[in-house]
Amino acid sequence: MSGKKYQEKVKLVERTKLYGLEEAVELAKKTAYAKFDETVELHINLSVDPRHSEQMVRGMVVLPYGSGKTKKVAVITKGEKIREAEASGADFVGSEELINKISQGWREFDCLIATPDMMKDLAKLGKILGPKGLMPNPKSGTVTMDITRAVKEIKGGRIEFKIDSYGIVHSSIGKISFPKENLVENAKTLIDAIIRAKPPTVKGKYLKSITLSATMGPGIKISPSQKFT
């Protein structure tokens, strides 16, 4: 990025300084300049090796003040659970007909929930949904009989996190328009969840680096040794 506005905002950030979380959030607000409501992002580099399955870091967490994004939720179930799913506030509900619709290319949802009895039928969509991160999974809470709770959490700010091939978690923690306190609490909640997901085989320093930024703004380095809980 070499735009004039961006270059002006870069000057506000000390490249070598490690900021406290609250100070970093304040700075992110000052360095945001886009005309849209920018997303605030955290990039957390962990001392794990993604090539080893026992060092995989993934999980889910409900941000106390939401993500700022309204997610469209589809539920695949049958029988009496159809009515529960419809009453839960899910955007799309169905059984085999919804599976067929997805197999034909329909993708108007951000998250897919399924009851365990539908997973056998859903298995054929693994190659379609898997690469997009949309395949229901018990570990992420998207294969469940408690549809009401799952839909409520997802629409209320539940997010999933997972390391990429470099051992980095990339996640949004809200919008730049959120009050500073809300962004700080969302960040603390996410970082705490990642700390609790630390694999037992990882020894020594776990959080290597943390960077905060608004969508269009410069990266702001946060001290990974400070207390987040």
C-alpha positions as CSV (number, residue, x, y, z in Angstrom):
1,M,0.0,0.0,0.0
2,S,1.5,3.3,-1.0
3,G,-1.5,5.6,-0.9
4,K,-1.1,9.1,0.7
5,K,-3.6,8.5,3.4
6,Y,-2.0,5.2,4.3
7,Q,1.5,6.7,4.5
8,E,0.2,9.4,6.8
9,K,-1.3,6.8,9.2
10,V,1.9,4.7,9.1
11,K,3.8,7.6,10.7
12,L,1.6,7.2,13.8
13,V,2.9,3.7,14.5
14,E,6.4,3.1,15.9
15,R,7.6,0.0,14.0
16,T,9.8,-1.4,16.7
17,K,7.5,-0.7,19.7
18,L,5.5,-3.4,21.4
19,Y,2.2,-1.8,22.5
20,G,-0.1,-2.7,25.2
21,L,-3.5,-4.1,24.0
22,E,-5.5,-1.0,25.0
23,E,-3.0,1.3,23.4
24,A,-2.9,-0.8,20.3
25,V,-6.7,-0.6,19.9
26,E,-6.7,3.2,20.4
27,L,-4.0,3.4,17.7
28,A,-6.0,1.1,15.3
29,K,-8.9,3.5,15.6
30,K,-6.6,6.5,14.8
31,T,-5.0,4.7,11.8
32,A,-8.3,3.6,10.2
33,Y,-9.2,5.8,7.3
34,A,-11.5,4.0,4.9
35,K,-15.0,5.2,4.2
36,F,-16.5,1.9,5.3
37,D,-16.6,0.4,8.8
38,E,-13.3,-1.4,8.8
39,T,-12.8,-4.8,10.4
40,V,-10.3,-5.0,13.3
41,E,-8.0,-8.0,12.8
42,L,-5.7,-10.0,15.1
43,H,-2.8,-12.0,13.7
44,I,-1.2,-14.3,16.3
45,N,2.0,-16.2,15.5
46,L,2.4,-19.3,17.6
47,S,5.5,-21.4,18.2
48,V,3.8,-24.5,16.8
49,D,4.7,-26.7,13.8
50,P,1.5,-27.2,11.7
51,R,3.1,-30.2,10.0
52,H,2.5,-32.2,13.2
53,S,-1.1,-33.0,13.9
54,E,-0.5,-33.0,17.7
55,Q,0.4,-29.3,17.4
56,M,-2.7,-28.3,15.6
57,V,-4.4,-25.3,17.2
58,R,-8.0,-24.8,16.5
59,G,-11.2,-24.0,18.4
60,M,-14.2,-21.7,18.8
61,V,-15.0,-18.9,21.0
62,V,-18.0,-16.5,21.6
63,L,-16.8,-12.9,21.4
64,P,-18.7,-11.1,24.2
65,Y,-19.5,-8.1,22.0
66,G,-20.0,-10.0,18.7
67,S,-18.0,-9.9,15.5
68,G,-19.9,-7.2,13.8
69,K,-20.9,-9.5,11.1
70,T,-24.3,-11.1,10.7
71,K,-23.9,-14.7,9.6
72,K,-26.4,-16.6,7.6
73,V,-26.9,-20.0,9.1
74,A,-28.2,-23.1,7.3
75,V,-29.4,-26.2,9.3
76,I,-29.7,-29.7,7.9
77,T,-31.8,-31.9,10.0
78,K,-35.1,-33.9,9.9
79,G,-38.2,-34.8,11.8
80,E,-39.1,-32.8,14.8
81,K,-35.8,-30.9,14.7
82,I,-37.0,-29.1,11.6
83,R,-39.4,-27.0,13.7
84,E,-36.7,-26.3,16.3
85,A,-34.3,-25.1,13.6
86,E,-36.9,-22.8,12.1
87,A,-37.8,-21.4,15.6
88,S,-34.1,-20.9,16.4
89,G,-33.7,-18.1,13.9
90,A,-31.8,-20.2,11.3
91,D,-31.9,-18.6,7.8
92,F,-32.3,-21.9,5.9
93,V,-33.6,-25.2,7.1
94,G,-34.0,-28.5,5.3
95,S,-33.1,-32.2,4.8
96,E,-32.1,-34.1,1.7
97,E,-33.5,-31.3,-0.5
98,L,-31.0,-28.8,1.1
99,I,-28.1,-31.3,0.6
100,N,-29.0,-31.6,-3.1
101,K,-29.2,-27.8,-3.4
102,I,-25.7,-27.4,-2.0
103,S,-24.4,-30.2,-4.3
104,Q,-25.7,-28.2,-7.2
105,G,-23.7,-25.1,-6.2
106,W,-25.9,-23.2,-3.8
107,R,-23.8,-21.3,-1.2
108,E,-25.9,-18.5,0.3
109,F,-24.9,-19.3,3.9
110,D,-21.8,-18.6,6.1
111,C,-22.2,-21.5,8.5
112,L,-23.7,-25.0,8.2
113,I,-25.1,-26.9,11.2
114,A,-26.2,-30.5,11.0
115,T,-27.7,-33.0,13.5
116,P,-25.6,-36.2,13.8
117,D,-28.3,-38.3,12.0
118,M,-27.7,-36.3,8.8
119,M,-23.9,-36.6,8.7
120,K,-24.0,-39.8,6.7
121,D,-25.9,-38.1,3.9
122,L,-23.7,-35.0,4.2
123,A,-20.5,-37.0,3.8
124,K,-20.8,-36.8,0.0
125,L,-20.4,-33.0,0.2
126,G,-17.1,-33.3,2.0
127,K,-15.0,-32.4,-1.1
128,I,-17.2,-29.4,-1.8
129,L,-17.6,-28.0,1.8
130,G,-14.3,-29.2,3.3
131,P,-12.0,-26.8,1.4
132,K,-14.2,-23.9,2.1
133,G,-14.3,-24.6,5.9
134,L,-18.1,-25.2,5.8
135,M,-18.3,-28.9,6.6
136,P,-20.1,-29.4,9.9
137,N,-17.7,-30.7,12.6
138,P,-18.4,-31.9,16.2
139,K,-15.3,-30.1,17.4
140,S,-16.6,-26.7,16.1
141,G,-20.0,-27.3,17.6
142,T,-21.7,-27.5,14.2
143,V,-22.7,-31.2,14.5
144,T,-25.1,-31.1,17.4
145,M,-28.6,-31.9,18.6
146,D,-28.8,-28.6,20.4
147,I,-29.7,-26.6,17.3
148,T,-31.1,-23.6,19.2
149,R,-27.9,-23.0,21.2
150,A,-25.6,-23.5,18.1
151,V,-27.6,-21.0,16.0
152,K,-27.8,-18.5,18.9
153,E,-24.0,-18.6,19.5
154,I,-23.1,-18.3,15.8
155,K,-25.4,-15.4,15.3
156,G,-24.3,-13.9,18.6
157,G,-20.6,-13.6,17.8
158,R,-19.1,-17.1,17.9
159,I,-16.1,-17.4,15.7
160,E,-13.8,-20.3,14.8
161,F,-10.0,-20.0,14.8
162,K,-7.3,-22.2,13.3
163,I,-3.6,-21.9,12.5
164,D,-2.6,-21.6,8.9
165,S,0.3,-23.4,7.3
166,Y,2.7,-20.9,9.0
167,G,1.3,-21.4,12.5
168,I,-0.5,-18.1,12.5
169,V,-4.1,-17.5,13.6
170,H,-5.9,-14.8,11.7
171,S,-9.2,-13.5,13.1
172,S,-11.5,-10.5,13.2
173,I,-12.5,-9.2,16.6
174,G,-15.1,-6.6,15.6
175,K,-15.5,-3.4,13.7
176,I,-13.6,-0.2,14.0
177,S,-16.8,1.5,15.1
178,F,-17.0,-0.6,18.2
179,P,-16.2,1.2,21.5
180,K,-12.5,0.6,22.5
181,E,-13.5,-1.3,25.6
182,N,-15.5,-3.8,23.5
183,L,-12.7,-4.4,21.1
184,V,-10.3,-4.9,24.0
185,E,-12.6,-7.5,25.7
186,N,-13.1,-9.3,22.4
187,A,-9.4,-9.5,21.8
188,K,-8.7,-10.7,25.4
189,T,-11.4,-13.4,24.9
190,L,-9.9,-14.7,21.7
191,I,-6.3,-14.6,23.0
192,D,-7.3,-16.4,26.2
193,A,-9.1,-19.1,24.1
194,I,-5.9,-19.6,22.0
195,I,-3.8,-19.8,25.1
196,R,-6.1,-22.5,26.5
197,A,-5.9,-24.4,23.2
198,K,-2.1,-24.7,23.6
199,P,-1.0,-28.3,22.6
200,P,0.7,-30.2,25.5
201,T,3.7,-31.0,23.3
202,V,4.5,-27.3,22.8
203,K,7.2,-26.2,25.3
204,G,8.5,-22.7,26.1
205,K,7.2,-19.4,24.7
206,Y,3.9,-20.1,23.0
207,L,2.8,-16.6,21.7
208,K,5.6,-15.5,19.4
209,S,4.0,-12.3,18.1
210,I,0.7,-10.5,18.0
211,T,-0.3,-7.9,15.4
212,L,-3.4,-5.8,15.4
213,S,-4.7,-3.8,12.5
214,A,-7.8,-2.3,10.9
215,T,-8.6,-3.6,7.4
216,M,-6.8,-0.8,5.5
217,G,-4.5,0.3,8.4
218,P,-0.9,-0.5,9.3
219,G,0.0,-3.4,11.6
220,I,0.5,-2.6,15.2
221,K,2.7,-4.9,17.2
222,I,1.4,-6.0,20.6
223,S,3.6,-7.3,23.4
224,P,2.8,-11.0,23.7
225,S,4.2,-11.2,27.3
226,Q,1.5,-9.0,28.8
227,K,-1.5,-10.4,30.8
228,F,-4.6,-11.0,28.7
229,T,-6.9,-12.5,31.3
